[in-house]
Amino acid sequence: MKIKVKISRFSLGIFLLLVAGLSWPVSGEGERTDGHYSMVDQEGRVICRTAHRLERGDEYLTADNSLYRVESVEGDRAHVRFVKKVQLTASPSFLSQVGRKIRALVRGGSAAEDEWGLPAQAKERPVAIYHTHSDESYVPTEGRASVEKEGGIIEVGEAFAQALKERGIPVVHDRTSHVPHDSMSYDRSRRTAIELLKKNPIALVDIHRDAVPREEYTDEVNNTTISKIQFVVGRQNPNKGANDAFARQIKAEVDKKYPGLVKGIFYGKGKYNQDLAPRLILIEVGTHTNTRQEAERGAAIFAAAAREVLARPVRTERNVKQGSGRSLLWIIGLAA
């Protein structure tokens, strides 16, 4: 007996709306192309400048760990309110460290650490690096802010990778292009991130650069000019707590060695593909008005200082199937 099922246009429309709702890119991951915002507190002090599009509810953690929240945005100015002072910690608790060593021994491994103070098993898993905005470049070096074939940001990623390799940490640096630099960039780079997660990385790093005045990022270390680093954490992201904790642990570790090298953490509307894994971080290395060499030096110093936290072994692949499914839904929704 054959059963005929009739699907009304209304039911089909509801289905397509559901698919689109699950799969369509989250708004808020855009950037300005006509300038930047200044975050200003109640005393009129500029807390931060950024090219990320700002909305009420966005937050910023400064270099000295003061947390501010955006209350309103008027033109190029975002009015922020001080929320609290945040206490950062670079290391897991004593009990969690003991637990990690016990688990390693139970599995028949070794709880010993190498000459860099890294767990021995960390050497078996790579740090994976990719670039959502692969065209981003540095005007003083490349002559323009965007080089479509392969921007200067790729070489900054290579400097980051090399600094880790020199310290015994395996690295996978994916140079895939995700041009054009538009609102769909994160959907294109999502496929790259999913492929990288299949390699079971210990951490996944999306490397960008900002687009603000040079003085916002420029600093000196050992009488050498370098560019600072900024983290970006997506607010519309089920892994926000884990991503934020990871970024804060790295910042705390780097702060011990190079205070101020990490200029802050921006919490923006969107997910930046960080829903794929709890240790997927986005960093901005300098701005378009820095030289690429300054950014390369900043990236290398940052990587060396952050190595212990970056290589701390945890599982990162638990959301790969979920991320693959969402990408498939996005493709189905677009086709429909």
C-alpha positions, 0 to 999 in steps of 0.5 A: 500500500502506497501512502501519499504525503502532501506537503503544503507550501506553508509547511515547506516555507516553515521548514526552510525558515527553520533550516535558514535560522539554524544555518544562516551566519550570525550577524555581528562579525562584520568590520568597518571599512570607513574608519573605527570606533572609540570606546569612551568611559564616563570620564571621557577617557578612550579605553580602546579603538577598534574596527569591529562593529560595536553594539550595546552589550559588547565588552572589552577587557583592558591590558590591566584587566578592567572590564567595560561594557558598551552602553550605547553607540553614537557615530564613531563613539561607543559609550562604555561603563566600567563593570569590574576588575578581573582576576586572571590565572594562567595555570589550572588549579593544583588539584587539576594538575594532580588529576592530569598527572594521575590520568596520564599514569593510569593510561600507561603514559608519563607524567613527566614534563619536557625541558620547556615545562610542557607535558610530554603528551603535548608534543603529539598534538599540533597547534593549528593555525589558519586565517579567515581574512587571508587577504589582510596586509600591512600598508607600510610593507605591502603598500596596501591593506589587502592583497587578495592572493596571499596577504601579509597576515599569512607571513605573520602566521608563519612567524607565530608557527615558527616560534612554536616549532622552535620550542618543540611544539608541532604546528599545522599552518593552513594558508587557504584563501577565504577571499573575498573579505566579506560577510561570508568569510567566516562561513568559508573559513569554517570549512577550513577550521573543521578540516583542521579539527580532524587533525585533533589539534591541541588548540586552533588559532585564527590570526588576523590584524586590526584596522585602527591608528598605529599607536593603538598597537605599537610597543617596544620589547627589548628596544625593538618595535613590535605590535601588540596582540588582541583577542576576540571572543564571540558573545553568540557562542555556546563555547564562550565560557571555555573560549574566554577562559582559554584566552584569559589563561593565555593573557595571564601567562603572557602578562607575567613575561611581557605586561601589556603585550596583550592589549585586551580581549574584545567580546563582540556579537557573533561567534567567529566559528568558536562554537566549533571548539572550546580552544579556538581563539582569534587573535589580532596581531597589530593593525594595517598601519604597522609594518609586517615585520613589527607584527611578525616580531609581536607574533613570535614573542607572543607565541613563545610566551604563551606556549605553556598554555597553548600546549596544555593537553585537552580535547578540542575535537568534541564539536566537529560533528556538530560544526559539520552539521551546521555547515551542511545546513547552511549549504542546504538553506542557501540552495533552498 
